[in-house]
Amino acid sequence: MFSGIIEQLGQLVDKKAEDSNLHLFVESPFAKELKIDQSVAHNGVCLTVVDIKNNTYKVTAIKETLDKTNLEKLKIGDAINLERCLKVGDRLDGHIVQGHVDQTSICKSIENTNGSWIFTFEYDASEENFVVKKGSICINGVSLTVVDCNDSETLSSFSVAIIPYTFLHTTFQYLKMGDQVNLEFDIVGKYILASEKRKRKY
């Protein structure tokens, strides 16, 4: 489990395809502190550390993960939002994040508001995920609060406000219009949606 509070920016130094899997080699300031089998969120995707060499470690993404996320689009040299799993007793500064990406989204606009930034994203509403105003959303592993949202049967959109600290310490500083991001919707909302579906079924 994660909180959506990014610890460090890592850098993709290599990637290798093997059958339907993709091995990612990530350089990170905390690589030497990691252990084999440890979980680390990469742009919000929970992946298991399988090898460590000096300041670089290796993780593997399977086809299901690649189909649901933007990991396959990463290029050598790209920055990656990194968060290690929570320790029992830690403060939950963001919100409950599982590291299981629900779907991807496209950045539609970026507005500089003279001290912060408003990012607007659009996503496929047919998968029945949803956001609520002032609710929580995880974007590329970053826990954020929804400023506004617009629901639709086909394409839905929402916006978030990014403060300077978050902008400078995450990959939001590199994000451009048209870029694809990973979304993990609020777990509480997903349970409510599942409950409503079950009621309608019976």
VEXSELUM-399227 format. One line per field, with one value per residue: residue in three letters; x, y negated, z of N, C-alpha, C in turn. Coordinates in nm, 2 decimals, always signed. Example, Ala and Ser with C-alpha at 12.3 -4.5 7.8 and 13.67 -1.06 7.14 Angstrom:
2
type	[ALA SER]
n.xx	[+1.32 +1.28]
n.yy	[+0.57 +0.22]
n.zz	[+0.78 +0.71]
ca.xx	[+1.23 +1.37]
ca.yy	[+0.45 +0.11]
ca.zz	[+0.78 +0.71]
c.xx	[+1.32 +1.29]
c.yy	[+0.33 +0.00]
c.zz	[+0.78 +0.79]
end
This chain:
202
type	[MET PHE SER GLY ILE ILE GLU GLN LEU GLY GLN LEU VAL ASP LYS LYS ALA GLU ASP SER ASN LEU HIS LEU PHE VAL GLU SER PRO PHE ALA LYS GLU LEU LYS ILE ASP GLN SER VAL ALA HIS ASN GLY VAL CYS LEU THR VAL VAL ASP ILE LYS ASN ASN THR TYR LYS VAL THR ALA ILE LYS GLU THR LEU ASP LYS THR ASN LEU GLU LYS LEU LYS ILE GLY ASP ALA ILE ASN LEU GLU ARG CYS LEU LYS VAL GLY ASP ARG LEU ASP GLY HIS ILE VAL GLN GLY HIS VAL ASP GLN THR SER ILE CYS LYS SER ILE GLU ASN THR ASN GLY SER TRP ILE PHE THR PHE GLU TYR ASP ALA SER GLU GLU ASN PHE VAL VAL LYS LYS GLY SER ILE CYS ILE ASN GLY VAL SER LEU THR VAL VAL ASP CYS ASN ASP SER GLU THR LEU SER SER PHE SER VAL ALA ILE ILE PRO TYR THR PHE LEU HIS THR THR PHE GLN TYR LEU LYS MET GLY ASP GLN VAL ASN LEU GLU PHE ASP ILE VAL GLY LYS TYR ILE LEU ALA SER GLU LYS ARG LYS ARG LYS TYR]
n.xx	[+0.08 +0.04 +0.09 +0.07 +0.25 +0.53 +0.85 +1.11 +1.26 +1.32 +1.53 +1.49 +1.72 +1.76 +1.58 +1.43 +1.27 +1.12 +0.98 +0.64 +0.69 +0.83 +1.13 +1.24 +1.50 +1.60 +1.75 +1.81 +1.82 +1.77 +1.82 +2.02 +1.91 +1.71 +1.55 +1.55 +1.24 +1.09 +0.83 +0.78 +0.64 +0.60 +0.55 +0.30 +0.25 +0.26 +0.54 +0.77 +1.08 +1.35 +1.62 +1.93 +2.18 +2.44 +2.35 +2.13 +1.82 +1.62 +1.30 +1.00 +0.75 +0.45 +0.24 -0.04 -0.01 +0.13 -0.06 -0.25 -0.13 +0.10 +0.36 +0.50 +0.55 +0.75 +1.07 +1.43 +1.61 +1.40 +1.22 +1.09 +0.83 +0.87 +0.78 +0.82 +0.67 +0.43 +0.51 +0.40 +0.23 +0.32 +0.25 -0.04 -0.02 -0.11 -0.35 -0.52 -0.35 -0.32 -0.15 -0.24 -0.31 -0.60 -0.68 -0.56 -0.51 -0.54 -0.35 -0.51 -0.50 -0.29 -0.26 -0.10 -0.13 -0.01 +0.16 +0.07 -0.04 -0.29 -0.40 -0.57 -0.74 -0.85 -1.05 -1.15 -1.48 -1.62 -1.53 -1.63 -1.52 -1.49 -1.47 -1.50 -1.58 -1.35 -1.27 -1.04 -0.76 -0.53 -0.25 -0.02 +0.10 +0.09 -0.07 -0.36 -0.60 -0.92 -1.02 -1.22 -1.48 -1.62 -1.86 -1.94 -2.10 -1.92 -1.66 -1.50 -1.39 -1.15 -1.00 -0.69 -0.51 -0.18 +0.08 +0.38 +0.59 +0.51 +0.51 +0.78 +0.90 +0.81 +0.71 +0.54 +0.65 +0.76 +0.55 +0.34 +0.09 -0.13 +0.02 +0.02 -0.11 -0.10 -0.39 -0.52 -0.82 -1.01 -1.02 -1.23 -1.44 -1.45 -1.54 -1.79 -1.91 -1.90 -2.07 -2.31 -2.35 -2.39 -2.62 -2.80 -2.79 -2.91]
n.yy	[+0.12 -0.23 -0.59 -0.79 -1.00 -1.13 -1.00 -1.02 -1.12 -0.90 -0.76 -0.63 -0.41 -0.20 +0.04 +0.35 +0.58 +0.89 +1.17 +1.13 +0.95 +0.66 +0.54 +0.30 +0.08 -0.11 -0.40 -0.52 -0.74 -0.59 -0.33 -0.15 -0.10 +0.06 +0.39 +0.72 +0.84 +0.63 +0.39 +0.12 -0.18 -0.29 -0.57 -0.54 -0.27 +0.04 +0.23 +0.51 +0.53 +0.70 +0.72 +0.57 +0.34 +0.15 -0.18 -0.12 +0.05 +0.33 +0.39 +0.58 +0.56 +0.71 +0.82 +0.75 +0.54 +0.36 +0.31 +0.16 -0.07 -0.35 -0.27 -0.14 -0.34 -0.48 -0.64 -0.59 -0.77 -0.92 -1.07 -0.92 -0.90 -0.79 -0.58 -0.42 -0.14 -0.18 -0.20 -0.03 -0.23 -0.47 -0.81 -0.89 -1.08 -1.14 -0.98 -0.66 -0.44 -0.19 -0.11 +0.00 -0.06 -0.19 -0.29 -0.48 -0.83 -1.14 -1.44 -1.74 -2.02 -2.28 -2.52 -2.80 -2.96 -3.18 -3.11 -2.86 -2.56 -2.46 -2.15 -1.98 -1.68 -1.42 -1.13 -0.79 -0.73 -0.50 -0.28 -0.31 -0.42 -0.69 -1.03 -1.26 -1.60 -1.76 -1.52 -1.24 -1.16 -0.96 -1.04 -0.94 -0.83 -1.03 -1.17 -1.35 -1.63 -1.66 -1.93 -2.02 -1.86 -1.68 -1.48 -1.23 -1.01 -0.91 -1.05 -1.17 -1.44 -1.60 -1.83 -1.93 -2.10 -2.21 -2.26 -2.47 -2.31 -2.04 -2.04 -2.08 -1.86 -1.63 -1.44 -1.61 -1.85 -1.80 -1.73 -1.74 -1.89 -1.65 -1.43 -1.10 -0.97 -0.78 -0.66 -0.61 -0.55 -0.66 -0.43 -0.40 -0.51 -0.32 -0.09 -0.17 -0.20 +0.07 +0.19 +0.07 +0.17 +0.44 +0.43 +0.36 +0.58 +0.78]
n.zz	[+0.00 -0.06 -0.03 -0.21 -0.19 -0.33 -0.31 -0.43 -0.75 -0.99 -1.26 -1.58 -1.70 -1.87 -2.07 -2.14 -2.35 -2.30 -2.42 -2.36 -2.16 -1.99 -1.89 -1.66 -1.59 -1.33 -1.21 -0.89 -0.60 -0.36 -0.42 -0.31 -0.06 -0.10 -0.11 -0.25 -0.38 -0.27 -0.28 -0.50 -0.61 -0.94 -1.12 -1.01 -1.04 -0.89 -0.86 -0.84 -0.69 -0.85 -0.89 -0.79 -0.85 -0.75 -0.78 -0.92 -1.00 -1.08 -1.23 -1.33 -1.57 -1.65 -1.93 -1.88 -1.70 -1.87 -2.06 -1.92 -1.84 -1.87 -1.89 -2.10 -2.27 -2.17 -2.21 -2.25 -2.01 -1.92 -1.64 -1.34 -1.11 -0.79 -0.51 -0.21 -0.04 +0.22 +0.57 +0.86 +1.09 +0.99 +0.90 +0.71 +0.47 +0.21 +0.04 +0.06 -0.15 -0.39 -0.58 -0.81 -1.12 -1.28 -1.53 -1.82 -1.89 -2.07 -2.08 -2.12 -2.09 -1.96 -1.72 -1.62 -1.32 -1.20 -0.97 -0.91 -1.08 -1.30 -1.40 -1.65 -1.72 -1.94 -1.97 -2.07 -2.03 -2.04 -1.90 -1.66 -1.43 -1.19 -1.07 -0.80 -0.71 -0.51 -0.42 -0.39 -0.61 -0.79 -0.98 -1.20 -0.98 -0.79 -0.52 -0.53 -0.50 -0.64 -0.83 -1.00 -1.20 -1.48 -1.58 -1.82 -2.07 -2.25 -2.27 -1.99 -1.78 -1.56 -1.32 -1.16 -0.90 -0.89 -0.66 -0.62 -0.49 -0.53 -0.81 -0.87 -0.76 -0.87 -1.17 -1.29 -1.37 -1.62 -1.77 -2.06 -2.28 -2.42 -2.33 -2.19 -1.89 -1.58 -1.41 -1.09 -0.93 -0.65 -0.38 -0.21 -0.35 -0.55 -0.42 -0.34 -0.60 -0.69 -0.50 -0.56 -0.82 -0.76 -0.61 -0.82 -0.98 -0.83]
ca.xx	[+0.00 +0.11 +0.01 +0.07 +0.35 +0.64 +0.98 +1.22 +1.25 +1.42 +1.55 +1.50 +1.85 +1.75 +1.46 +1.45 +1.16 +1.14 +0.85 +0.54 +0.72 +0.92 +1.22 +1.28 +1.62 +1.58 +1.85 +1.74 +1.90 +1.75 +1.84 +2.10 +1.83 +1.60 +1.57 +1.48 +1.10 +1.03 +0.74 +0.80 +0.54 +0.66 +0.44 +0.18 +0.24 +0.33 +0.63 +0.85 +1.23 +1.40 +1.76 +1.98 +2.32 +2.48 +2.24 +2.02 +1.75 +1.54 +1.16 +0.94 +0.61 +0.39 +0.15 -0.16 +0.04 +0.16 -0.19 -0.33 -0.05 +0.19 +0.50 +0.56 +0.58 +0.87 +1.20 +1.55 +1.64 +1.28 +1.21 +0.98 +0.79 +0.90 +0.74 +0.83 +0.55 +0.42 +0.54 +0.29 +0.26 +0.35 +0.14 -0.10 -0.03 -0.19 -0.47 -0.49 -0.32 -0.29 -0.05 -0.30 -0.36 -0.73 -0.67 -0.48 -0.58 -0.47 -0.35 -0.58 -0.46 -0.21 -0.28 -0.02 -0.21 +0.08 +0.19 +0.04 -0.08 -0.42 -0.39 -0.70 -0.72 -0.97 -1.04 -1.26 -1.58 -1.69 -1.48 -1.72 -1.45 -1.54 -1.41 -1.59 -1.52 -1.28 -1.23 -0.89 -0.73 -0.38 -0.21 +0.12 +0.15 +0.08 -0.20 -0.41 -0.75 -1.00 -1.07 -1.35 -1.50 -1.73 -1.89 -2.01 -2.11 -1.81 -1.53 -1.51 -1.27 -1.13 -0.88 -0.63 -0.42 -0.04 +0.15 +0.52 +0.67 +0.47 +0.55 +0.93 +0.95 +0.75 +0.72 +0.45 +0.73 +0.79 +0.42 +0.29 -0.05 -0.13 +0.09 -0.06 -0.08 -0.17 -0.49 -0.58 -0.93 -1.02 -1.06 -1.36 -1.54 -1.46 -1.62 -1.93 -1.96 -1.92 -2.18 -2.43 -2.37 -2.44 -2.77 -2.88 -2.79 -3.00]
ca.yy	[+0.00 -0.36 -0.71 -0.89 -1.11 -1.08 -1.02 -1.06 -1.10 -0.80 -0.78 -0.51 -0.40 -0.09 +0.13 +0.47 +0.67 +1.04 +1.22 +1.02 +0.87 +0.55 +0.52 +0.16 +0.06 -0.24 -0.46 -0.59 -0.76 -0.50 -0.19 -0.07 -0.07 +0.16 +0.53 +0.80 +0.86 +0.51 +0.32 -0.02 -0.24 -0.37 -0.65 -0.49 -0.13 +0.12 +0.33 +0.58 +0.53 +0.83 +0.72 +0.44 +0.33 +0.02 -0.27 -0.09 +0.17 +0.38 +0.44 +0.63 +0.53 +0.81 +0.76 +0.69 +0.41 +0.27 +0.28 +0.07 -0.18 -0.42 -0.23 -0.10 -0.46 -0.54 -0.64 -0.60 -0.91 -0.97 -1.07 -0.84 -0.92 -0.67 -0.58 -0.29 -0.10 -0.24 -0.12 -0.03 -0.34 -0.59 -0.90 -0.88 -1.22 -1.15 -0.89 -0.51 -0.41 -0.05 -0.09 +0.07 -0.16 -0.16 -0.32 -0.59 -0.95 -1.23 -1.58 -1.82 -2.16 -2.32 -2.66 -2.86 -3.06 -3.27 -3.06 -2.72 -2.52 -2.38 -2.05 -1.91 -1.55 -1.36 -0.98 -0.71 -0.70 -0.37 -0.19 -0.33 -0.48 -0.82 -1.12 -1.36 -1.72 -1.76 -1.39 -1.21 -1.09 -0.94 -1.06 -0.90 -0.80 -1.15 -1.19 -1.49 -1.66 -1.70 -2.07 -2.02 -1.74 -1.68 -1.34 -1.21 -0.87 -0.87 -1.11 -1.25 -1.52 -1.66 -1.92 -1.93 -2.21 -2.16 -2.37 -2.47 -2.20 -1.92 -2.06 -2.07 -1.73 -1.51 -1.45 -1.72 -1.96 -1.76 -1.69 -1.83 -1.86 -1.53 -1.32 -1.00 -0.95 -0.67 -0.70 -0.52 -0.61 -0.64 -0.29 -0.41 -0.52 -0.19 +0.00 -0.21 -0.16 +0.22 +0.22 +0.03 +0.27 +0.56 +0.41 +0.35 +0.71 +0.86]
ca.zz	[+0.00 -0.08 +0.01 -0.32 -0.17 -0.40 -0.23 -0.52 -0.89 -1.05 -1.40 -1.65 -1.77 -1.97 -2.07 -2.23 -2.37 -2.30 -2.45 -2.34 -2.04 -2.01 -1.78 -1.65 -1.50 -1.28 -1.12 -0.78 -0.48 -0.25 -0.47 -0.22 +0.06 -0.13 -0.09 -0.35 -0.35 -0.22 -0.37 -0.53 -0.71 -1.05 -1.18 -0.96 -1.07 -0.80 -0.92 -0.74 -0.72 -0.87 -0.89 -0.75 -0.87 -0.71 -0.77 -1.02 -0.97 -1.20 -1.20 -1.45 -1.59 -1.74 -2.03 -1.81 -1.65 -1.98 -2.13 -1.84 -1.79 -1.97 -1.87 -2.22 -2.34 -2.11 -2.29 -2.17 -1.96 -1.86 -1.50 -1.29 -0.98 -0.71 -0.37 -0.15 +0.03 +0.36 +0.69 +0.96 +1.19 +0.92 +0.88 +0.58 +0.43 +0.09 +0.06 +0.04 -0.29 -0.39 -0.69 -0.92 -1.21 -1.34 -1.67 -1.85 -1.92 -2.15 -2.04 -2.22 -2.08 -1.84 -1.70 -1.51 -1.25 -1.12 -0.83 -0.91 -1.21 -1.31 -1.51 -1.68 -1.79 -2.00 -1.97 -2.13 -1.92 -2.06 -1.80 -1.54 -1.32 -1.17 -0.97 -0.74 -0.68 -0.38 -0.38 -0.42 -0.74 -0.80 -1.12 -1.21 -0.84 -0.70 -0.45 -0.55 -0.48 -0.76 -0.82 -1.07 -1.28 -1.57 -1.62 -1.95 -2.10 -2.34 -2.22 -1.87 -1.75 -1.43 -1.31 -1.03 -0.88 -0.85 -0.60 -0.67 -0.44 -0.61 -0.95 -0.88 -0.70 -0.94 -1.31 -1.34 -1.43 -1.75 -1.84 -2.17 -2.33 -2.50 -2.27 -2.13 -1.75 -1.51 -1.31 -0.99 -0.87 -0.50 -0.35 -0.14 -0.46 -0.63 -0.34 -0.35 -0.73 -0.69 -0.42 -0.64 -0.93 -0.70 -0.58 -0.94 -1.03 -0.75]
c.xx	[+0.09 +0.02 +0.00 +0.16 +0.48 +0.77 +1.09 +1.18 +1.36 +1.44 +1.56 +1.63 +1.85 +1.62 +1.48 +1.32 +1.20 +1.01 +0.74 +0.57 +0.82 +1.00 +1.26 +1.40 +1.62 +1.69 +1.78 +1.84 +1.88 +1.76 +1.91 +2.02 +1.73 +1.64 +1.49 +1.34 +1.03 +0.94 +0.77 +0.70 +0.62 +0.56 +0.31 +0.16 +0.32 +0.41 +0.72 +1.00 +1.28 +1.55 +1.81 +2.13 +2.36 +2.36 +2.12 +1.95 +1.66 +1.40 +1.11 +0.80 +0.56 +0.29 +0.03 -0.12 +0.06 +0.04 -0.27 -0.26 +0.02 +0.33 +0.57 +0.61 +0.70 +0.99 +1.32 +1.58 +1.52 +1.28 +1.09 +0.95 +0.80 +0.85 +0.75 +0.70 +0.55 +0.46 +0.43 +0.33 +0.29 +0.23 +0.09 -0.12 -0.11 -0.33 -0.43 -0.47 -0.27 -0.17 -0.10 -0.37 -0.49 -0.73 -0.58 -0.57 -0.48 -0.47 -0.40 -0.54 -0.38 -0.21 -0.19 -0.10 -0.13 +0.10 +0.15 -0.01 -0.21 -0.40 -0.53 -0.67 -0.86 -0.95 -1.17 -1.36 -1.65 -1.64 -1.54 -1.64 -1.50 -1.46 -1.52 -1.52 -1.48 -1.25 -1.08 -0.88 -0.58 -0.34 -0.06 +0.19 +0.14 -0.06 -0.25 -0.56 -0.81 -1.05 -1.21 -1.36 -1.62 -1.75 -1.97 -2.01 -1.99 -1.68 -1.56 -1.38 -1.27 -1.01 -0.83 -0.54 -0.29 +0.03 +0.30 +0.60 +0.64 +0.52 +0.70 +0.98 +0.89 +0.76 +0.62 +0.53 +0.76 +0.66 +0.38 +0.15 -0.04 -0.06 -0.01 -0.02 -0.15 -0.27 -0.52 -0.69 -0.94 -1.08 -1.20 -1.47 -1.56 -1.55 -1.77 -1.99 -1.99 -2.04 -2.31 -2.46 -2.43 -2.59 -2.85 -2.89 -2.89 -3.13]
c.yy	[-0.12 -0.47 -0.81 -1.01 -1.06 -1.11 -1.07 -1.05 -1.01 -0.83 -0.65 -0.50 -0.29 -0.02 +0.24 +0.55 +0.81 +1.11 +1.11 +0.93 +0.76 +0.53 +0.37 +0.15 -0.09 -0.29 -0.55 -0.62 -0.66 -0.35 -0.10 -0.03 +0.03 +0.30 +0.60 +0.84 +0.74 +0.45 +0.17 -0.07 -0.32 -0.44 -0.58 -0.34 -0.05 +0.23 +0.39 +0.57 +0.67 +0.84 +0.58 +0.45 +0.18 -0.07 -0.24 +0.04 +0.21 +0.43 +0.49 +0.61 +0.64 +0.74 +0.69 +0.55 +0.31 +0.23 +0.17 -0.06 -0.25 -0.37 -0.19 -0.22 -0.53 -0.53 -0.64 -0.75 -0.97 -0.97 -0.99 -0.88 -0.79 -0.69 -0.43 -0.26 -0.16 -0.14 -0.13 -0.14 -0.47 -0.68 -0.89 -1.02 -1.24 -1.09 -0.75 -0.48 -0.27 -0.02 -0.01 -0.03 -0.11 -0.18 -0.44 -0.71 -1.04 -1.37 -1.67 -1.97 -2.18 -2.47 -2.71 -2.97 -3.15 -3.23 -2.91 -2.69 -2.44 -2.28 -1.99 -1.78 -1.49 -1.20 -0.92 -0.68 -0.57 -0.26 -0.21 -0.37 -0.63 -0.90 -1.21 -1.48 -1.72 -1.62 -1.36 -1.13 -1.07 -0.95 -1.04 -0.88 -0.91 -1.16 -1.33 -1.50 -1.71 -1.84 -2.08 -1.90 -1.75 -1.54 -1.34 -1.06 -0.82 -0.92 -1.20 -1.33 -1.57 -1.75 -1.90 -2.05 -2.16 -2.28 -2.36 -2.35 -2.07 -1.92 -2.03 -1.93 -1.61 -1.54 -1.55 -1.83 -1.93 -1.73 -1.79 -1.79 -1.74 -1.41 -1.23 -0.98 -0.83 -0.72 -0.58 -0.59 -0.58 -0.50 -0.30 -0.42 -0.39 -0.09 -0.04 -0.18 -0.01 +0.26 +0.18 +0.12 +0.40 +0.55 +0.41 +0.50 +0.80 +0.79]
c.zz	[+0.00 -0.03 -0.10 -0.29 -0.22 -0.32 -0.31 -0.66 -0.93 -1.20 -1.47 -1.73 -1.87 -1.96 -2.17 -2.23 -2.37 -2.31 -2.44 -2.22 -2.08 -1.88 -1.78 -1.55 -1.46 -1.18 -1.02 -0.67 -0.37 -0.30 -0.37 -0.09 +0.03 -0.11 -0.21 -0.29 -0.29 -0.32 -0.38 -0.63 -0.81 -1.13 -1.14 -0.98 -0.97 -0.87 -0.82 -0.79 -0.74 -0.88 -0.85 -0.78 -0.85 -0.70 -0.86 -0.98 -1.09 -1.15 -1.34 -1.45 -1.69 -1.84 -1.98 -1.76 -1.77 -2.06 -2.05 -1.81 -1.90 -1.96 -2.00 -2.30 -2.29 -2.21 -2.20 -2.14 -1.90 -1.71 -1.46 -1.15 -0.90 -0.56 -0.32 -0.07 +0.17 +0.46 +0.79 +1.07 +1.12 +0.91 +0.73 +0.53 +0.30 +0.11 +0.03 -0.11 -0.29 -0.49 -0.80 -1.01 -1.28 -1.49 -1.69 -1.89 -2.00 -2.09 -2.15 -2.21 -1.95 -1.83 -1.59 -1.45 -1.16 -0.98 -0.82 -1.05 -1.20 -1.43 -1.53 -1.76 -1.84 -2.01 -2.03 -2.02 -1.93 -1.97 -1.67 -1.42 -1.31 -1.07 -0.92 -0.70 -0.53 -0.33 -0.42 -0.55 -0.74 -0.95 -1.12 -1.07 -0.74 -0.65 -0.47 -0.52 -0.61 -0.74 -0.88 -1.16 -1.37 -1.62 -1.75 -1.97 -2.18 -2.28 -2.10 -1.85 -1.60 -1.42 -1.17 -1.02 -0.83 -0.79 -0.64 -0.62 -0.51 -0.75 -0.97 -0.84 -0.76 -1.09 -1.37 -1.41 -1.58 -1.83 -1.94 -2.21 -2.43 -2.44 -2.20 -1.98 -1.69 -1.41 -1.22 -0.92 -0.72 -0.47 -0.28 -0.25 -0.54 -0.55 -0.35 -0.49 -0.74 -0.61 -0.49 -0.75 -0.88 -0.67 -0.71 -1.00 -0.96 -0.72]
end
